[in-house]
Amino acid sequence: MTGAAGLALHVYRDGASASLPLVLLHGFPLDHRMWDDVAPMLAGDGPVLAPDLPGVGASPTAEECGVALGRGPEPALETAADAVAATLHAHGVHRAVIAGLSMGGYVALALLERHPDLVAGLALLDTRSASDDEQVVSRRLQIVSTVMLEHSLDAVAGMSTTLLGATNQVTRPELVGRLGEWIADQEPAAIAWNQLAMATRPDRTEMLRGFTGPALVMVGEEDVTAPFAAARQMADVLGDVELVVVPQAGHLTAIENAASVASGLNRLMARCAAVGD
Ligand code: MLT
């Protein structure tokens, strides 16, 4: 992918070039800022990098990314995965630990399938390897048509509440405000593109079975979007995996309990270092 179409890459820590980088992939409908609380708690001295996925934050539109990659403008998480890989390569990163939350997890799985040599370790947070059922697909299509018709973000504004766990919806209203601000910064066209990309993603459970490196699977105890059963399914097909349930957190563990997520990632980085990657 050429320069102008590379993803915006937020560098939380430049890091020592000899150490394995950690790449953080954000969820929907958010951008790299969802990792702001986790990043300062990460141990080690390696680079910590967080791209804005196609169409999000300071990145080019998703259609521009697809065209620059020679894939075309159609919504596809494979485009997001290729854009992440191209952006990392352009920054001299050819092997890294990849952590993805929810949509970021779907992109991490597409990256593993398409660019396996990049992935030294894998963290899958509040996500699933299975594809969507009909009900979820039809809800996504409804959101796409509303967003495109109204050219507004109203259809996803409520996610500032519903993505949080039931406990934090009540006890930490400031999180709703923070998420609301981040969601309001997104572009309706990118919301539609990413919803369609998620709706058409394949089941990657069997592909995941082939990953033999260190893995972390994390899920909020109160996550209703990608609940424990989805986490269990991924952990069951992984050989070298730690499965962690984060208490009193919903779908956005990285925001609701950043300390737990950082310590899980720190343990994963240590395991990757121990196997010499
Ligand atoms: C996310 O947090 O990225 C979304 O909830 C993912 C999804 O809609 O499946």
Residues whose N, C-alpha, C, O or C-beta is under 5 A from the ligand:
A	BS01	MLT	G27 F28 L101 S102 M103 G104 T225
